[in-house]
Amino acid sequence: MPGGRLTQQERQQIALGLADGLAYAEIARRLGRPTSTITREVMRNGGPTAYRAELAHRATERRARRRRPASSRGPQSVPPSHGRDAEAVAEYEEALTTVLMASGLPKMTARVLTCLFTTDAGSLTASELAQRLQVSPASVSKAITFLEGQSLVRRERDERRRDRYVVDDELFYQATIASARANDRLVETARRGVTVLGPHTPAATRLENIARFLDFISESITRAAEQAREVLHTKPATVPNDTTGPDPHHG
């Protein structure tokens, strides 16, 4: 049933589709499921090369059993604020983690970044991350080191001298600029290859075309990032104070 949980038979069809080299979208079309459902199913169960239908089905059953008593566990999971639906939030966090993994982030790194993105404060300590994700501090530390290297997280000290890991308004801008600079280094290296391999040779032409393409992309990314930078500083609309007094237009 579309919208319901995947059945064991559907998982077997997913495994067969992956073995045949089908794209997620084609597998989803054959099953009558959203592509995101197939992507999430595969990525959280070993990825396209390690996916096994039986193991995935058992893992899902274990997760379902663990979820039932989770609400009574107390301090291990922090209930979402602002009247959010806890189950919907958990499903969204899993979906975001899957998308980040598909973009190239390791699983734990994606989970840490998702946790920071979906926290209203935009910052957590290592112990808070470990508690929320139910993992070891060492796992969090390794993920944070990777994220800092990609300019996706920054570190600051709070009033208790604890390191806090922050995602703020500037980080995506800085990460985008860093990506453009990495392109610039590749452009420079490609053009050096043109000289080494000799102008007018097929290899040199290939490298020059790559350099021109990346140069254009890098310039476009940098210009767009500068123009859109202020979007990252947009604040939520303020809600007027709720005055619950009687409406003067009604009796």
C-alpha positions in Angstrom: 0.0 0.0 0.0 1.5 3.4 -1.0 1.9 5.4 2.1 2.1 2.4 4.4 5.2 0.5 5.5 7.2 -1.5 2.9 6.4 -5.2 2.9 8.9 -7.9 2.8 7.9 -8.7 -0.8 8.5 -5.0 -1.8 11.9 -5.1 -0.2 12.7 -8.2 -2.3 11.7 -6.3 -5.4 13.9 -3.4 -4.3 16.9 -5.8 -3.9 16.2 -7.3 -7.4 15.9 -3.8 -8.9 19.3 -2.8 -7.4 20.9 -6.0 -8.6 19.6 -5.2 -12.1 21.1 -1.7 -11.9 17.7 0.1 -11.9 17.5 3.7 -10.7 15.6 4.5 -7.5 13.0 6.3 -9.5 12.3 3.3 -11.7 12.1 0.9 -8.7 9.7 3.4 -7.1 7.6 3.5 -10.2 7.3 -0.3 -10.4 6.2 -0.4 -6.8 3.9 2.6 -6.9 5.9 4.3 -4.2 7.6 7.7 -3.9 11.2 7.8 -5.0 12.1 9.3 -1.6 10.7 6.1 0.1 13.0 3.9 -1.9 16.0 6.2 -1.4 15.5 6.3 2.3 15.0 2.5 2.6 18.2 1.7 0.7 20.4 4.3 2.3 19.5 3.4 5.9 20.0 -0.3 5.1 23.5 -0.5 3.8 23.3 1.5 0.5 22.8 0.2 -3.1 25.7 -2.3 -3.0 25.0 -3.8 0.4 21.2 -3.7 0.6 19.6 -7.1 1.6 15.9 -7.5 1.7 15.7 -9.9 4.6 18.2 -7.9 6.8 16.4 -4.6 6.0 13.0 -6.1 7.0 14.4 -7.4 10.3 16.1 -4.1 11.0 12.8 -2.2 10.4 11.0 -4.6 12.8 13.6 -4.0 15.5 13.3 -0.2 15.0 9.5 -0.4 15.3 9.8 -2.4 18.6 12.3 0.1 20.0 10.0 3.0 19.2 7.1 1.8 21.2 8.6 2.3 24.7 10.7 5.3 23.6 8.1 7.8 24.7 8.5 6.7 28.3 12.2 6.7 28.4 12.4 10.3 29.8 15.5 12.4 29.4 17.1 10.4 26.6 14.9 12.0 23.9 13.9 15.7 24.0 10.3 16.3 23.0 9.9 18.7 20.1 8.7 22.2 21.2 6.1 24.5 19.6 3.5 21.7 19.6 5.3 19.7 17.0 4.2 16.2 16.2 7.1 14.1 17.6 6.6 11.2 15.1 6.5 13.6 12.1 9.7 15.3 13.4 11.4 11.9 13.7 10.4 10.9 10.2 11.6 14.3 8.8 14.9 13.9 10.6 15.4 10.5 9.0 14.5 11.8 5.6 16.9 14.8 5.9 19.7 12.4 7.1 19.1 10.2 4.1 19.3 13.1 1.7 22.6 14.3 3.3 24.0 10.8 3.0 23.0 10.7 -0.6 25.0 13.9 -1.1 28.1 12.2 0.1 28.2 12.6 3.9 28.9 9.6 6.1 25.9 8.3 8.1 27.0 9.6 11.5 28.1 13.0 10.1 24.7 13.3 8.4 22.9 12.4 11.7 24.9 15.1 13.6 24.2 17.8 11.0 20.5 16.9 10.9 20.4 17.2 14.7 22.0 20.6 14.6 19.8 21.8 11.7 16.6 20.8 13.5 17.5 22.3 16.9 15.9 25.7 17.4 19.0 26.9 19.3 21.2 25.9 16.3 23.9 24.7 18.7 24.5 21.7 21.0 27.4 20.4 23.1 29.1 17.0 22.3 27.3 15.4 25.3 23.9 16.7 24.1 24.5 15.4 20.6 25.6 12.0 22.0 22.5 11.9 24.2 20.1 12.8 21.5 21.6 10.4 18.9 22.3 7.7 21.5 25.9 7.2 20.3 29.3 7.5 21.9 31.1 10.9 22.3 33.9 9.5 20.1 31.4 9.1 17.2 30.2 12.6 17.7 33.8 14.0 17.8 34.7 12.3 14.6 31.7 13.6 12.8 32.3 17.1 14.1 35.9 17.1 12.9 34.7 16.3 9.4 32.0 19.0 9.5 34.4 21.6 10.7 36.8 20.7 7.9 33.9 21.3 5.4 33.0 24.7 7.1 29.6 23.3 7.9 29.9 23.6 11.7 31.8 26.0 13.9 32.9 25.7 17.5 32.4 28.2 20.3 32.7 28.2 24.1 29.7 28.8 26.3 29.6 30.4 29.7 30.5 27.0 31.3 33.6 26.7 29.2 32.0 23.8 27.2 32.5 23.5 23.4 29.3 24.1 21.6 28.9 23.2 17.9 27.0 25.7 15.9 25.2 26.0 12.6 24.6 29.7 12.0 23.5 32.1 9.3 27.0 32.3 7.7 28.0 28.7 7.5 26.3 27.8 4.2 27.8 30.9 2.6 31.3 30.1 3.9 30.9 26.4 2.8 29.8 27.6 -0.7 32.8 30.0 -1.0 35.1 27.2 0.2 33.7 24.9 -2.5 34.3 27.6 -5.2 37.9 28.0 -4.0 38.4 24.2 -4.3 37.2 24.6 -7.9 39.7 27.3 -8.4 42.5 25.1 -7.4 41.3 22.4 -9.8 41.2 25.0 -12.6 44.8 26.0 -11.9 46.0 22.4 -11.9 44.1 21.6 -15.1 45.7 24.6 -16.9 49.1 23.5 -15.7 48.4 20.2 -17.3 47.8 22.0 -20.6 51.3 23.3 -20.6 52.8 20.0 -19.5 51.0 17.9 -22.1 51.5 20.4 -24.9 49.0 22.7 -26.5 46.7 21.5 -29.3 46.9 17.9 -28.1 43.7 16.0 -27.3 44.6 15.6 -23.6 45.5 19.3 -23.3 42.2 20.3 -25.1 40.3 18.1 -22.6 41.9 19.7 -19.6 41.5 23.2 -21.0 37.8 22.6 -21.5 37.4 21.3 -18.0 39.2 24.3 -16.7 37.0 26.7 -18.6 33.9 24.9 -17.5 34.9 24.9 -13.8 36.1 28.5 -14.0 32.7 29.6 -15.2 30.9 27.5 -12.5 33.1 28.8 -9.8 32.6 32.5 -10.8 28.8 31.9 -11.1 28.7 30.2 -7.6 30.7 33.0 -6.0 28.6 35.8 -7.6 25.3 34.0 -6.7 26.5 33.4 -3.1 27.3 37.1 -2.7 23.9 38.1 -4.1 22.0 35.7 -2.0 24.0 36.0 1.2 21.3 38.1 3.0 18.7 35.4 2.5 20.6 33.4 5.1 20.0 36.2 7.6 16.2 36.3 7.2 14.5 36.1 10.5 11.1 34.5 11.2 8.1 36.8 11.0 7.2 38.1 14.4 3.8 37.0 15.7 1.8 39.8 17.5 1.2 39.3 21.2 -1.9 37.2 21.7 -4.5 39.4 23.4 -7.2 37.1 24.5 -9.5 39.8 25.7 -13.1 40.1 24.3 -13.5 41.1 20.7 -14.9 44.7 20.7 -16.9 43.9 17.6 -18.8 41.0 19.2 -21.3 41.1 22.0 
